[in-house]
Amino acid sequence: MSNKSYFFSLNLSYEQCLAYYRGQVTAIQVCDDNNRRIRFPAAKILPHMSQLGIRGRFRLTLTPENKFVALERI
């Protein structure tokens, strides 16, 4: 079986991201383009944070066992 990819958009302000950065929020839940709910560790999104927050389109890749592989801005 091959890895699974999920595509979604995020638009979080810098202020909204502070809770993730401080560790007050440990997981992010998003709906992908097919309206499936996906939950992943908040730490995985932090490399994409800037002074504007987190904005853009992303691809989350998981193994067939739902283990994290990659989160990339596309």
Legacy VTK file of the C-alpha trace (Angstrom):
# vtk DataFile Version 3.0
C-alpha trace
ASCII
DATASET POLYDATA
POINTS 74 float
0.000 0.000 0.000
1.197 3.506 -0.719
1.187 6.614 1.429
-1.967 8.735 1.675
-2.062 12.467 0.907
-4.552 15.017 2.171
-4.831 18.553 0.810
-6.159 21.510 2.810
-5.864 25.262 3.320
-5.006 27.087 6.533
-5.399 30.743 7.398
-4.377 31.396 11.007
-3.274 34.768 12.350
-0.068 35.123 14.328
-2.126 35.543 17.500
-4.001 32.297 16.816
-0.688 30.493 16.305
0.735 31.566 19.656
-1.276 28.912 21.513
0.293 26.239 19.289
3.754 27.736 19.677
3.471 27.880 23.467
2.285 24.256 23.620
-1.156 25.206 24.968
-2.713 23.439 21.994
-1.168 20.095 21.101
-3.134 19.082 18.001
-4.625 20.670 14.908
-7.789 19.398 13.280
-8.568 20.393 9.701
-11.001 19.362 7.000
-9.325 18.358 3.773
-10.597 19.149 0.288
-12.865 16.078 0.438
-14.337 17.190 3.783
-12.533 14.507 5.804
-11.424 15.503 9.301
-7.732 15.069 9.918
-5.962 15.599 13.227
-2.198 15.894 13.585
0.320 17.193 16.160
0.517 20.998 16.271
4.313 20.807 16.335
4.239 19.670 12.699
2.812 23.017 11.520
5.213 25.275 13.456
7.952 25.306 10.769
5.420 27.019 8.488
4.658 29.832 10.939
5.752 33.390 10.133
5.056 36.838 11.556
1.822 36.724 9.519
0.735 33.412 11.048
0.144 30.350 8.919
-1.436 30.832 5.520
-1.499 28.641 2.468
-2.252 25.288 0.905
-0.730 22.179 2.417
-0.301 18.496 1.688
-0.205 16.114 4.641
1.284 12.711 3.837
0.654 9.700 6.073
1.603 6.038 5.890
-1.144 3.446 5.381
-1.041 3.055 9.200
-1.712 6.828 9.584
1.805 7.637 10.770
3.155 11.078 9.893
5.444 11.310 6.854
5.464 14.981 5.827
3.606 18.272 5.900
4.511 20.586 3.070
3.272 23.900 1.753
2.226 23.576 -1.876
LINES 1 75
74 0 1 2 3 4 5 6 7 8 9 10 11 12 13 14 15 16 17 18 19 20 21 22 23 24 25 26 27 28 29 30 31 32 33 34 35 36 37 38 39 40 41 42 43 44 45 46 47 48 49 50 51 52 53 54 55 56 57 58 59 60 61 62 63 64 65 66 67 68 69 70 71 72 73
